[in-house]
Amino acid sequence: MKYADYIERIEIDSLWSGRRHVVWSLDRSVNILSGINGVGKSTILNKVVKSVDQNGDIVNHLLRGVHLTVNPADATHIRFDVIRSFDRPLVNADTISRMDMSLATELDWQLYKLQRKYLDYQVNIGNRIIEELQKGDLQAAQKYSAAKTKFQDIIDDLFKDTGKTIVRSENEIRFSQINETLVPYQLSSGEKQMLVILLTVLVEDGLPYVLFMDEPEVSLHIEWQQRLIDTILELNPNVQIILTTHSPAVIMNGWMDHVTEVSDITDNA
């Protein structure tokens, strides 16, 4: 199996029941889809996401009326993650509550799953560090631990106004605040949202992949909205971001040229 580094172009045969053909040429790094409510921003994003199965297989996307042109052209799979604004009560809360009584919202459930991925990520990084130390290559060992340290530094900086810091001696995510230890489910919705986004980016381990985000600014403070794209790219420069947004703040830090209006990529089929 060969993985794509990024998506070059998206074509959708019909956006709504045979109407409106979509052609969108993408930037390698950042792509922002804008438009008023009801023009199809989320619909476009959802169609693209559904064109790739859970294993990242893009071979059968034509059957769904979506064509993805990827780089390299002969890639059959793509790594991707999806971030949505989902701070709402869990639908299956009764089942999940038996696992952990502190899980109450969709954000909590996402954090729960990411905690498991974070533990796996640390095991993989740890094994690589040990291997390099056994070779006597201290510089290579330090390089492997740099991304996790950067993630912790970024979170501490973002959360500094509330006095929260990551407990770095713990394998799972924990926070210290005024001599009290907090689990992620005790954070505010905005803090949870940012933690979900950055954990999602971190556990991809620096690999090229596509991060789809549907209005990620919901619940985020305006300063965090402004820093969002830069922070993601700082944590993994190999990511390709494809997002929808209503917020001018998200594009304020030099990303205006990366905005595409839905009307510019659609026509009547």
RODO-2510 file (C-alpha; in nm, 4 decimals, decimal comma):
residues 269
     n   res          X          Y          Z
     1     m     0,0000     0,0000     0,0000
     2     k     0,1277     0,3465    -0,0927
     3     y     0,0222     0,6576     0,0973
     4     a    -0,0363     0,9983    -0,0576
     5     d     0,1367     1,3025     0,0862
     6     y    -0,1531     1,5350     0,0105
     7     i    -0,4592     1,5986    -0,2066
     8     e    -0,4010     1,8122    -0,5169
     9     r    -0,7562     1,8443    -0,6464
    10     i    -1,1112     1,7597    -0,5473
    11     e    -1,3921     1,7008    -0,7973
    12     i    -1,7507     1,6281    -0,6936
    13     d    -1,9986     1,5289    -0,9632
    14     s    -2,3044     1,6714    -0,7908
    15     l    -2,3222     1,8589    -0,4662
    16     w    -2,6986     1,8322    -0,4178
    17     s    -2,8991     1,5746    -0,6160
    18     g    -2,7447     1,6400    -0,9541
    19     r    -2,6918     2,0132    -0,9091
    20     r    -2,3620     2,2017    -0,8832
    21     h    -2,0361     2,0465    -0,9942
    22     v    -1,7347     2,1140    -0,7711
    23     v    -1,3718     2,1516    -0,8812
    24     w    -1,1246     2,2631    -0,6142
    25     s    -0,7470     2,2804    -0,6661
    26     l    -0,5704     2,2598    -0,3314
    27     d    -0,2609     2,4084    -0,1752
    28     r    -0,0065     2,1650    -0,0311
    29     s    -0,0363     2,3185     0,3125
    30     v    -0,3476     2,5229     0,3987
    31     n    -0,6923     2,5361     0,2363
    32     i    -0,9811     2,7358     0,3840
    33     l    -1,3350     2,7047     0,2468
    34     s    -1,5605     3,0012     0,3162
    35     g    -1,9172     3,1050     0,2419
    36     i    -2,2492     3,1942     0,4009
    37     n    -2,4644     2,9316     0,5716
    38     g    -2,6299     2,6831     0,3387
    39     v    -2,3958     2,7127     0,0395
    40     g    -2,2426     2,3695     0,0957
    41     k    -1,9150     2,4094     0,2888
    42     s    -1,9790     2,1197     0,5252
    43     t    -2,1439     1,9156     0,2484
    44     i    -1,8279     1,9382     0,0370
    45     l    -1,6101     1,8410     0,3325
    46     n    -1,8361     1,5491     0,4251
    47     k    -1,8422     1,4136     0,0696
    48     v    -1,4632     1,4154     0,0530
    49     v    -1,4291     1,2471     0,3922
    50     k    -1,6818     0,9786     0,2944
    51     s    -1,4872     0,9108    -0,0250
    52     v    -1,2084     0,7628     0,1875
    53     d    -1,2828     0,4604     0,4055
    54     q    -1,1605     0,4131     0,7618
    55     n    -0,8431     0,2432     0,6390
    56     g    -0,7598     0,5387     0,4161
    57     d    -0,8408     0,3477     0,0950
    58     i    -0,9174     0,5901    -0,1902
    59     v    -0,9460     0,3299    -0,4678
    60     n    -1,3286     0,3279    -0,4806
    61     h    -1,3951     0,6995    -0,4459
    62     l    -1,5379     0,7265    -0,7996
    63     l    -1,8361     0,5149    -0,6913
    64     r    -1,9354     0,7975    -0,4575
    65     g    -1,9192     1,0709    -0,7206
    66     v    -1,5977     1,2150    -0,5803
    67     h    -1,2599     1,2154    -0,7534
    68     l    -0,9445     1,2924    -0,5576
    69     t    -0,6212     1,3720    -0,7361
    70     v    -0,3408     1,2953    -0,4938
    71     n     0,0353     1,3277    -0,4810
    72     p     0,2054     1,1004    -0,5659
    73     a    -0,0446     1,0054    -0,8352
    74     d    -0,0096     0,6295    -0,7851
    75     a    -0,0946     0,6387    -0,4138
    76     t    -0,3832     0,4132    -0,3107
    77     h    -0,4307     0,5327     0,0474
    78     i    -0,4210     0,8530     0,2447
    79     r    -0,3784     0,9244     0,6145
    80     f    -0,6438     1,1624     0,7454
    81     d    -0,8239     1,2870     1,0540
    82     v    -1,1500     1,4766     1,0947
    83     i    -1,2159     1,7482     1,3535
    84     r    -1,5729     1,8711     1,4008
    85     s    -1,7428     2,1015     1,6483
    86     f    -1,9046     1,8406     1,8672
    87     d    -1,9480     1,9797     2,2174
    88     r    -2,2824     1,8108     2,2712
    89     p    -2,4068     1,5354     2,5046
    90     l    -2,3132     1,1802     2,4171
    91     v    -2,5884     0,9897     2,2381
    92     n    -2,4677     0,6590     2,3832
    93     a    -2,3817     0,8019     2,7228
    94     d    -2,5250     0,5025     2,9126
    95     t    -2,2829     0,2610     2,7471
    96     i    -1,9800     0,4866     2,7803
    97     s    -2,0582     0,5832     3,1398
    98     r    -1,9866     0,2263     3,2413
    99     m    -1,6330     0,2786     3,1089
   100     d    -1,5733     0,6183     3,2665
   101     m    -1,8317     0,8179     3,4591
   102     s    -1,6598     1,1467     3,3679
   103     l    -1,7380     1,1193     2,9968
   104     a    -2,0398     1,3382     2,9260
   105     t    -1,9905     1,5009     2,5843
   106     e    -1,8661     1,4162     2,2366
   107     l    -1,5484     1,6104     2,3135
   108     d    -1,4921     1,3898     2,6185
   109     w    -1,5304     1,0791     2,4035
   110     q    -1,2814     1,2116     2,1495
   111     l    -1,0353     1,2868     2,4281
   112     y    -1,0821     0,9383     2,5701
   113     k    -0,9929     0,7793     2,2356
   114     l    -0,7021     1,0170     2,1832
   115     q    -0,5599     0,9285     2,5244
   116     r    -0,5271     0,5687     2,4017
   117     k    -0,3537     0,6850     2,0841
   118     y    -0,1289     0,9114     2,2889
   119     l    -0,0134     0,6157     2,4987
   120     d     0,0643     0,4150     2,1829
   121     y     0,2488     0,7136     2,0400
   122     q     0,4659     0,7386     2,3506
   123     v     0,5507     0,3676     2,3395
   124     n     0,6586     0,3984     1,9753
   125     i     0,8674     0,7079     2,0464
   126     g     1,0190     0,5438     2,3526
   127     n     1,1250     0,2397     2,1534
   128     r     1,2951     0,4594     1,8946
   129     i     1,4741     0,6587     2,1633
   130     i     1,6042     0,3402     2,3272
   131     e     1,7241     0,2124     1,9904
   132     e     1,9180     0,5328     1,9224
   133     l     2,0665     0,5399     2,2724
   134     q     2,1853     0,1842     2,2271
   135     k     2,3637     0,3041     1,9147
   136     g     2,5157     0,5883     2,1150
   137     d     2,3377     0,8539     1,9094
   138     l     2,2149     1,1009     2,1719
   139     q     2,1239     1,3657     1,9146
   140     a     1,8888     1,1307     1,7276
   141     a     1,7290     1,0224     2,0568
   142     q     1,6620     1,3849     2,1529
   143     k     1,5112     1,4521     1,8107
   144     y     1,2490     1,1803     1,8654
   145     s     1,1381     1,3360     2,1924
   146     a     1,1229     1,6915     2,0508
   147     a     0,7664     1,6746     1,9104
   148     k     0,6158     1,5634     2,2410
   149     t     0,8066     1,8348     2,4277
   150     k     0,6899     2,0947     2,1751
   151     f     0,3296     1,9769     2,2181
   152     q     0,3578     2,0134     2,5963
   153     d     0,5180     2,3580     2,5645
   154     i     0,2415     2,4751     2,3277
   155     i    -0,0355     2,3538     2,5585
   156     d     0,1274     2,5166     2,8618
   157     d     0,1534     2,8450     2,6705
   158     l    -0,2089     2,8306     2,5520
   159     f    -0,3419     2,7480     2,8996
   160     k    -0,1140     2,9830     3,0973
   161     d    -0,3852     3,2435     3,1665
   162     t    -0,5763     2,9881     3,3748
   163     g    -0,2653     2,8601     3,5493
   164     k    -0,2916     2,5108     3,4021
   165     t     0,0211     2,3158     3,3077
   166     i     0,0655     1,9621     3,1772
   167     v     0,1977     1,7149     3,4334
   168     r     0,4995     1,5918     3,2401
   169     s     0,5729     1,2978     3,4687
   170     e     0,2418     1,1296     3,3718
   171     n     0,1956     0,9032     3,0695
   172     e    -0,1674     1,0097     3,0305
   173     i    -0,2674     1,3722     2,9895
   174     r    -0,3092     1,5386     3,3277
   175     f    -0,3017     1,9042     3,4294
   176     s    -0,1849     2,0809     3,7417
   177     q    -0,3715     2,3911     3,8596
   178     i    -0,3112     2,5493     4,2004
   179     n    -0,1898     2,2231     4,3547
   180     e    -0,4844     2,0298     4,2097
   181     t    -0,4564     1,7584     3,9431
   182     l    -0,7154     1,7743     3,6655
   183     v    -0,8104     1,5196     3,3999
   184     p    -0,8921     1,6476     3,0472
   185     y    -1,2668     1,6018     3,1005
   186     q    -1,2558     1,8791     3,3634
   187     l    -1,1387     2,1393     3,1128
   188     s    -1,3611     2,4024     2,9525
   189     s    -1,5126     2,3211     2,6131
   190     g    -1,2649     2,5517     2,4381
   191     e    -0,9693     2,3912     2,6141
   192     k    -1,0997     2,0456     2,5254
   193     q    -1,1437     2,1484     2,1618
   194     m    -0,7867     2,2790     2,1345
   195     l    -0,6484     1,9738     2,3138
   196     v    -0,8372     1,7425     2,0759
   197     i    -0,6972     1,9252     1,7724
   198     l    -0,3365     1,9290     1,8904
   199     l    -0,3404     1,5712     2,0216
   200     t    -0,4808     1,4592     1,6872
   201     v    -0,1922     1,6314     1,5103
   202     l     0,0721     1,5000     1,7516
   203     v    -0,0181     1,1305     1,7346
   204     e     0,0183     1,1311     1,3559
   205     d     0,3897     1,1316     1,4419
   206     g     0,5066     1,3885     1,1888
   207     l     0,3846     1,1911     0,8870
   208     p     0,2236     1,3576     0,5834
   209     y    -0,1534     1,3444     0,6225
   210     v    -0,4718     1,5446     0,5673
   211     l    -0,6514     1,7169     0,8538
   212     f    -1,0155     1,8007     0,7765
   213     m    -1,1736     2,0538     1,0138
   214     d    -1,5345     2,1705     1,0027
   215     e    -1,5643     2,5079     1,1783
   216     p    -1,2954     2,4276     1,4386
   217     e    -1,3172     2,7796     1,5831
   218     v    -1,6352     2,7003     1,7769
   219     s    -1,5669     2,7389     2,1525
   220     l    -1,2154     2,8763     2,0892
   221     h    -1,1109     3,2153     2,2251
   222     i    -1,0359     3,4630     1,9453
   223     e    -0,6615     3,4566     2,0243
   224     w    -0,6612     3,0778     1,9884
   225     q    -0,8508     3,1104     1,6600
   226     q    -0,5777     3,3409     1,5305
   227     r    -0,3035     3,0976     1,6357
   228     l    -0,4779     2,7783     1,5266
   229     i    -0,3283     2,7189     1,1811
   230     d     0,0242     2,8293     1,2753
   231     t     0,0184     2,6082     1,5849
   232     i    -0,0901     2,3015     1,3888
   233     l     0,1845     2,3547     1,1309
   234     e     0,4408     2,4111     1,4045
   235     l     0,3550     2,0724     1,5520
   236     n     0,3590     1,8931     1,2144
   237     p     0,4806     2,0826     0,9044
   238     n     0,3833     1,7837     0,6870
   239     v     0,0093     1,8160     0,7468
   240     q    -0,2300     1,9418     0,4798
   241     i    -0,5139     2,1413     0,6379
   242     i    -0,8574     2,1540     0,4724
   243     l    -1,1071     2,3480     0,6808
   244     t    -1,4361     2,5363     0,6699
   245     t    -1,4859     2,8453     0,8811
   246     h    -1,7071     3,1464     0,9500
   247     s    -1,4431     3,3213     1,1584
   248     p    -1,2247     3,6007     1,0181
   249     a    -0,9857     3,5439     1,3104
   250     v    -0,8789     3,2033     1,1752
   251     i    -0,7295     3,3654     0,8642
   252     m    -0,5910     3,6812     1,0239
   253     n    -0,2312     3,5593     1,0608
   254     g    -0,1435     3,5701     0,6928
   255     w    -0,3811     3,3063     0,5537
   256     m    -0,6158     3,5294     0,3531
   257     d    -0,4631     3,4109     0,0239
   258     h    -0,5565     3,0530     0,1163
   259     v    -0,9310     3,1235     0,1346
   260     t    -1,1616     2,9823    -0,1345
   261     e    -1,5257     3,0855    -0,1653
   262     v    -1,7702     2,8022    -0,2382
   263     s    -1,9089     3,0063    -0,5286
   264     d    -1,5632     3,0078    -0,6916
   265     i    -1,5400     2,6275    -0,7147
   266     t    -1,8986     2,5339    -0,8036
   267     d    -2,1099     2,5519    -1,1155
   268     n    -2,4437     2,4054    -1,2242
   269     a    -2,3972     2,0458    -1,3440
***
